[in-house]
C-alpha cells in the first residue's frame, strides 16, 4: 500500500513538496496523514532559511483534499472512541502550523488545487 502522505525535499531548489495520496477518498485526511504532515512540517522547521517554498498537492487528479474523513470520525465517535477529539486537536495544529509557516521559517506555502 502506498504511503498516504509523501514528502520530498529538493535542497538545490530550496523547495519541499508534500503530496496527499489517498485518491479513493478524494485525499480526505485521516489521523495518520495528519501526523505525517506534522512530521513533514517538523522537517521544514528544521531547515528554516534553506527551504523557501512548500508545495502541497493531491494525487489522483480529482481533488486536492476533501478535508477530514468525516465518515471515519463519525463511526469512531459513535463507538465512543477518542478519535474525534484526537483528530480535530491534531488537525487544527497542522492548520495553525501551515498558516504561520512564513512567520516561523520564511518559507511560503503553495497548494496546487485540482478538482474538488
C-alpha distance (Angstrom), angle and dihedral (degrees) to the residues before:
residue distance angle dihedral
X1 . . .
X2 3.82 . .
X3 3.77 119.3 .
X4 3.79 112.9 -91.0
X5 3.79 91.9 -139.3
X6 3.78 125.0 28.5
X7 3.77 129.9 -172.4
X8 3.79 126.4 -159.0
X9 3.79 126.4 -178.3
X10 3.80 122.9 -156.9
X11 3.79 100.8 -164.6
X12 3.80 94.5 -178.5
X13 3.79 91.1 54.8
X14 3.80 94.1 39.1
X15 3.78 92.2 -125.7
X16 3.78 139.5 123.0
X17 3.80 124.5 -158.1
X18 3.80 123.1 -158.0
X19 3.80 117.4 -170.4
X20 3.79 123.3 -165.5
X21 3.80 105.2 -143.3
X22 3.78 111.1 -170.1
X23 3.81 101.6 101.1
X24 3.82 95.8 159.2
X25 3.84 87.4 65.2
X26 3.84 93.7 37.7
X27 3.81 87.7 -103.7
X28 3.82 91.1 -65.6
X29 3.79 109.9 175.0
X30 3.78 122.0 -109.5
X31 3.80 125.7 -176.0
X32 3.82 93.7 -94.5
X33 3.81 90.8 54.3
X34 3.80 91.5 48.7
X35 3.79 90.3 52.1
X36 3.81 90.0 49.3
X37 3.80 88.9 51.9
X38 3.81 89.8 52.4
X39 3.83 89.9 52.3
X40 3.81 91.2 47.7
X41 3.81 90.7 50.5
X42 3.81 89.2 48.7
X43 3.81 87.1 58.3
X44 3.81 92.0 48.6
X45 3.82 89.8 49.2
X46 3.83 90.0 51.3
X47 3.81 89.5 52.9
X48 3.81 94.6 49.1
X49 3.78 109.2 158.9
X50 3.82 92.1 18.5
X51 3.81 99.0 68.2
X52 3.79 112.3 59.8
X53 3.78 99.9 174.3
X54 3.79 136.1 33.0
X55 3.80 112.2 -160.6
X56 3.80 117.7 -163.2
X57 3.81 122.9 -166.7
X58 3.77 139.5 167.0
X59 3.79 124.1 -132.7
X60 3.78 127.2 -131.6
X61 3.80 100.8 50.3
X62 3.83 94.8 -109.2
X63 3.79 103.0 84.0
X64 3.77 146.0 0.8
X65 3.81 95.0 -143.4
X66 3.80 130.4 -29.6
X67 3.82 90.5 -153.6
X68 3.78 122.5 -114.4
X69 3.80 122.0 -5.2
X70 3.81 93.7 -105.0
X71 3.80 94.0 179.8
X72 3.81 91.9 57.2
X73 3.81 92.2 45.3
X74 3.82 92.5 48.6
X75 3.80 94.2 48.5
X76 3.79 92.5 49.9
X77 3.80 91.6 45.1
X78 3.81 91.2 53.6
X79 3.80 88.4 53.6
X80 3.79 89.4 53.9
X81 3.80 95.4 -112.8
X82 3.78 127.0 150.4
X83 3.82 94.4 -121.5
X84 3.83 96.2 102.6
X85 3.81 93.0 55.2
X86 3.82 93.3 40.5
X87 3.80 92.3 46.3
X88 3.80 96.8 50.9
X89 3.81 94.3 41.5
X90 3.81 91.9 53.1
X91 3.82 95.0 38.2
X92 3.80 92.8 53.6
X93 3.79 87.8 48.5
X94 3.81 90.6 56.7
X95 3.81 91.8 46.4
X96 3.81 90.5 51.6
X97 3.80 91.3 49.1
X98 3.82 91.2 50.6
X99 3.81 91.6 46.6
X100 3.81 91.6 52.0
X101 3.81 97.3 37.3
X102 3.80 95.5 109.7
X103 3.80 93.9 47.3
X104 3.81 91.8 49.4
X105 3.81 101.3 40.5
X106 3.81 110.4 8.5
X107 3.82 87.4 -116.6
X108 3.79 118.4 132.8
X109 3.81 120.4 -144.6
X110 3.81 125.7 -137.5
X111 3.80 124.7 -174.2
X112 3.79 119.3 -156.8
X113 3.79 103.4 -143.8
X114 3.79 119.2 -160.8
X115 3.79 123.9 168.8
X116 3.79 120.0 -28.7
